[in-house]
Amino acid sequence: MISVKLKKSPDNKYIVTVLGHSGYAKAGRDIVCAAVSAITQGAVVGLRKVLNESVTVKSSEGYLSFEVEDNERTRIIILTMSEAIKDLIEQYPKHIKMEE
């Protein structure tokens, strides 16, 4: 199961952590993993390249974590990402969970 955690730190940053594999299909054919990856990595690209925000990213196999300052502009991308993940959870509830 993929675990997505979205929280705010005391110093006013969003912290997003994505961990695990969905188990929906074999590696390379897992549309659930691909969708979560596309949504979360798309958020990072939007924050960095469209908004020119400073984003701290850590990643490895089955893991992505990023931090970004909370402001009016970054909030739009983070909330869009959150809503997209929620839509996926409705379709694949046994494969993704999210904590906010």
For each residue, the residues with C-beta under 8 A, 3 or more apart:
1: 20 22 23 94 95 96 97
2: 18 19 20 21 22 32 33 36 95 96 97
3: 17 18 19 20 97 98 99
4: 16 17 18 36 40 85 96 97 98 99
5: 15 16 17 18 19 98 99
6: 14 15 16 78 82 98 99 100
7: 14 15 99 100
8: 12 13 14 15 70
9: 12 13 14 15 67
10:
11:
12: 8 9 69 70
13: 8 9 67 68 69 70
14: 6 7 8 9 67 68 69 70 74 75 78
15: 5 6 7 8 9 65 66 67
16: 4 5 6 40 43 64 65 66 67 78 81
17: 3 4 5 63 64 65
18: 2 3 4 5 36 40 63 64 65
19: 2 3 5 62 63
20: 1 2 3 62
21: 2 27 30 33 62
22: 1 2 30 32 33 36 92 95 96
23: 1 30 95
24: 30 31 32 33 92 95
25: 29 30 31 32
26: 29 30
27: 21 30
28:
29: 25 26
30: 21 22 23 24 25 26 27 33 34
31: 24 25 34 35
32: 2 22 24 25 35 36 88 92 95 96
33: 2 21 22 24 30 36 37
34: 30 31 37 38
35: 31 32 38 39 88
36: 2 4 18 22 32 33 39 40 85 88 96
37: 33 34 40 41 64
38: 34 35 41 42
39: 35 36 42 43 81 84 85 88
40: 4 16 18 36 37 43 44 64 66 81 85
41: 37 38 44 45 64
42: 38 39 45 46 81
43: 16 39 40 46 47 66 77 78 80 81
44: 40 41 47 48 55 57 64 66
45: 41 42 48 49 50
46: 42 43 49 50 51 77
47: 43 44 50 51 53 55 66 68 74 77
48: 44 45 51 52 53 55
49: 45 46 52
50: 45 46 47
51: 46 47 48 73 74 77
52: 48 49
53: 47 48 68 69 73 74
54: 68 69
55: 44 47 48 66 67 68
56: 66 67 68
57: 44 64 65 66
58: 63 64 65 66
59: 63 64 65
60: 63
61:
62: 19 20 21
63: 17 18 19 58 59 60
64: 16 17 18 37 40 41 44 57 58 59
65: 15 16 17 18 57 58 59
66: 15 16 40 43 44 47 55 56 57 58
67: 9 13 14 15 16 55 56
68: 13 14 47 53 54 55 56 74 78
69: 12 13 14 53 54 74
70: 8 12 13 14 74 75 78
71: 74 75
72: 75 76
73: 51 53 76 77
74: 14 47 51 53 68 69 70 71 77 78
75: 14 70 71 72 78 79
76: 72 73 79 80
77: 43 46 47 51 73 74 80 81
78: 6 14 16 43 68 70 74 75 81 82
79: 75 76 82 83
80: 43 76 77 83 84
81: 16 39 40 42 43 77 78 84 85
82: 6 78 79 85 86 98 100
83: 79 80 86 87
84: 39 80 81 87 88
85: 4 36 39 40 81 82 88 89 96 98
86: 82 83 89 90 98
87: 83 84 90 91
88: 32 35 36 39 84 85 91 92 96
89: 85 86 92 93 96 97 98
90: 86 87 93
91: 87 88
92: 22 24 32 88 89 95 96
93: 89 90 96
94: 1
95: 1 2 22 23 24 32 92
96: 1 2 4 22 32 36 85 88 89 92 93
97: 1 2 3 4 89
98: 3 4 5 6 82 85 86 89
99: 3 4 5 6 7
100: 6 7 82
